[in-house]
Each structure stands twice: as C-alpha cells, then as structure tokens.
Amino acid sequence: MEEIKEAIKAYILKEFLPGENPAALTDSTPLITGGVLDSLATIKLVVFLEERFQIQIQAHETMVDYLNTISDIAQLVHSKL
C-alpha cells in the first residue's frame, strides 16, 4: 500500500503542486475539500490512476468520498488490484 501512496503523492506534487514542499502533502491532506484538486484535476488524477495501476474507476468512485485524501485514493486503488 505504501508504494501506491508514494506513486499518488509524487503525481499530485508534480502535476498540481509543483514547487510545494513534499512534507506539506500528507496521506490525510484534504485534496478536493482543501482546494488542491478541482473537477478537471480530479479527471486527470483518475486517468493517471487507471493507466498507472491498470484499473477501472467507476463514475460513482470519482466522488469526494473516494478521492479526498491520498489514503482514500490508495484504498480505492488497492481494492481494485
């Protein structure tokens, strides 16, 4: 699960928080409710997850309940592997 979290964190830092201190992004940082990810960024994240982990994410799984934190996202990915 840690490898999944690290891959997600690296992607978010690179794509949505360039130049940000990596320590500021924790497994429990609110991404959607905290304003890090907007709707377009969420779509980009879902595409990354599907390609990187060879999974399919359903429409209902793009809601804040599944994608708000790195821990939430990693749990979703892990459940599909």
N, C-alpha and C positions, 0 to 999 in steps of 0.2 A: 504494500500500500504506500510506503514511503517513496518508492520510485514514481508512482503515479502522481503523488503530491508534488514532488520535485519537478516533474515534467510540466505540470499545470502551472506551477508558480513561475517557472522560467518563461513559459509562453506569455503569461499575463504581464510579467515585468517587461519583457521585450516589446510586446505589441501595444500595451495600454498604459504602462507606467515607465517609459524609458527615462533613465537617469535617476529613478527613485531608489532610495536605499532599500536593498532587498530585505533587511531586517524589519522594515516597516510593514511588510506584507506577511502576515502570519496565516496559519491554517484557519483561523476564525475571523479574519478581517472580512467585514461585510462588503461584498463586491457590487451587488446590484443595489441593495438598500443604502449602501455607502457612496454610491455615485461613481464607482470605478468602471462599471460596465453599464452601458446604455443598451438599447434594443439591438442596434447594429453590432456592437461589440459582443453581445451575447450570441448572435448568429455566427460571428466569426469564431468565437470560442467553441461552439457546438461543431462547426465544420472541422476545426483543429482536432477536437476530441475524437470525432468519427474517423478521421484519417489516421491519426497517430495511433489509436488503440484498436482500429478495425472493429468498431461497434456501430450500432444504430441507436440514435436517441429519438424517442417518440416526441410528438408535438407537446404532449402534456408534461414531458420531462424538461421542457425549456423554461418552466416557471421558476420563480424565486425559491421555492421550497427545495429544489434540486440543485440550483446553481449559485446560491448566495455566498458560499464560502468555499475555500479550497477543500476543506474537509467534506462538505456536501458533494462537491463535484467528484472528488476521489471515490467517495462511497458509491455514487451513481456508476462511475466507470467500472469500479471493482465488481459491482453486481452484474455487469454485462460481460465480464471476461470468462 
